[in-house]
Amino acid sequence: MAIIRVMIVDDHPMVADGIRALLETYDDLTVVGTVSNGRAAIEQAAELDPDVILLDLNMPEMNGLAATEILRDALPQIAILILSMHDSPEYVATALRHGANGYCLKDQPTEEIRRAIDTVMAGERYLCPGAETTLVPTADGSEPLTSREQTILLLLAQGQSNKQVAGELDISVRTVETHRKNLKRKLGIATTAGLTRYAMEHGVLQGTGLRP
């Protein structure tokens, strides 16, 4: 049985301890660490090596949105699940734009939080009950791209290789490969040539003076 490694990021110790106690009732879940802010999460994520990070939004030093964007670039193999008390559509949509894999409310039953973890572990997006209908889809119905994904799409559409993109953005080739896979998944496109066509058809290359 594969063990899912979870990291909890929340500035309220009682909340973090409560979530930890709930999750550890599952034999196939283990909490590898709890930290109190986004900066600490970034500093410790590589060492703790979680499969999923449960991340609060409002925290001191660095909030969850900023941490999500940095973690998504540095460690794209880790699934990020926002665990928040805020249920407004604006919070949900903003979290997804910053690269979160899912959004769950803290007051959900333990079984629902577990379902959220399993969903993002499977590479799918999780939204708390009711949130799906409140989100405005993109013009073509696809999942919104993060700012970093848009940048990588542009560079790939210009014909750059994974290695060239990695060098230009100062990230690893593995990170670029993960972003490329996420782009294909979000846009429902199977090939790199298809990504280039998408970029041309949706004006990604307009105003750059460049062509693929």
N, C-alpha and C positions, 0 to 999 in steps of 0.2 A: 504494500500500500504506500503510494507516494505521499509524503508529508508536505503540506503547504506551509511555507514559512511566511509569517505575517509580522509586519512592523507597525506599531501604533504611534501616531504623532498627534498629541493633544496636550494643551497647556493646563488642563485641569486633572490633577493626579487621581482624584476619585473616579472621574469619567474613564480615564485610561485604565485604571485598575479594574473597573467594572467590566469594560469591554474585554480586557484580557481574560478575566475569570470566565466570562461567557464563552469566549472562543475556545478556551482550553478544555471545555467540556466535550469537544470533538477530538476523537483519537487521531484524526489525520490532519489536525491543525496544530501548529506550534508558534507561539509568539516569541520572536527572536530578540525583541527589544522594544522599549517605549522611550520616546523623547518628547520634549515639551515645545519645540518650535521648528519651523522649516529649516533654519540654518543647521541645527543639530541633525535633522534628518538627512540633509545633503552630506554632511561630514561623516555620518556613520553608515549610510546605506550600503556603500561598497563593501565595508567590512562585515556588516551583519548579513548581507546577501539575502534579503527577503524576496519572495515571489510576488507579494502584494504589500503595498503600503496603504494603511488606512489613515487618511490625512484630514485633519480639521482645517477650516478656512481661516478663522480669526485667531491669530496667535501673535505673541510678542516677537520682536527681532526680525522675523520673516514670516509673512502670512502663507497660507496654503497655496494660493494661486502662483505666487512667485516661485515657491519651492517646486510646484508641479512642473512649471516650464523648465526649470534648471534640471530637475531629475529626469524629465522626459528626454532631454538632450544628452545628459551624461550617462544615464542607465536606462535605455529604452526598453530593455527586456523586462523591467519591473512594471507590473500593473499598478496603477494608481487609482484608488477608490476614495473619493471624497466622502467623509462621514461628518455630517453637519446638522445643526438645528435649523438652518435656514431652508425654507421650502419654496422660495419665490422662483419663478421661471428665469429671472435675470441671473440669479446665483447659479442655477443649473447650467444655463447656456454659457455663461462666462467660464465656468470650470471646464466645460468640454472644449471651449476654444483654446484654453491654456494647455490642453493635452491630457486631461483626466480621462480614464477609461470608464468611469462610472460615478454615480452620485447617489448616495444613500443617506437617509435621515437617521439620526441617532435614536429616535424613539420607535424605530421599527422593531418588531419582534426578533429574537435571536435567529430564528429560522430564515428570516428575510435577509438579515445581514450575511448569513452563511450563503444564501442563494446569490447575493451580490458578489461575494468573493469567488464563488464557483463560475459565475458568468464572466467576470473579467479574466479569470484564469484561463477560460476557454477562448479568449481572444475576442469576446463579444462586448458590446457596450451595455452597461446596466444603468437603468434609471429607476428611481424610487417610484412606487405606484402613483399614477396620476401625472407624473412629470412629462411623460412621453407626449401627451396631448397638448401640453402647454408650450412646447418648443416650436419655434418657427423654422421649418426646414430651409436649406439653401435652395437657390433657384432651380437646380436640377434634381432636388430631392436627396442629394448625397449628404453624408455626415460632414459637418464643418471641419475645415482644415485649420491646424494651428499655424501661427505665423512662421514657425520654423519649417513646417511641412510645405507651406507655400514657397518659401525660399528654396528649398531643396527641389521642389517640382520645377521651378524656374531654371535652376542650374542643370537638372537632368534634361529638360526640354531643349537646352542650348547644346546638348550633346556631350556634356561632361561625364566622365566616368565616376564611379563611386570613390575612387582614390583621389581624383581631382576635386570633387565636392568636399571630401573629408579635409583635404589640404586647405581649401579656401575658407572653410568654416571652423577650422581647428578642432575637428572632432574625429573620432575613430572611423575607419572604414566599416566596422561592424555596426556602428550607430547609423551611418548612412544607409546600410543595407536594411536595417530595421525600419527606418523612416520610409524607404522605398516600398517595403512590404505593406506598411500601414497605408500609404497613399493608394496602392492598388486595391487594398481591402475597402477603404472608405469610398473610393470612386467606382468600385466594381470593375476595375480594369485589370486584365491579366498580363499585359506585356508593357515593356518600357516604351515601345513605339506607340502604344495606346495612350500612355501618359503624355507623350509629346503631342499627339493629336488633340488630347483634351486641353492641353495648355494653349495650343493655337486656337482652338474653337472657342475657348472661354476668355481669350484676351490676356492670358498670363504674360505673353511675350510683347504685348503692345506697349509702346513707350520706352522699351529697352534699347531699341535700335539693333536688336539681335534676332537671328533666326536659327533654328536647329540645324 
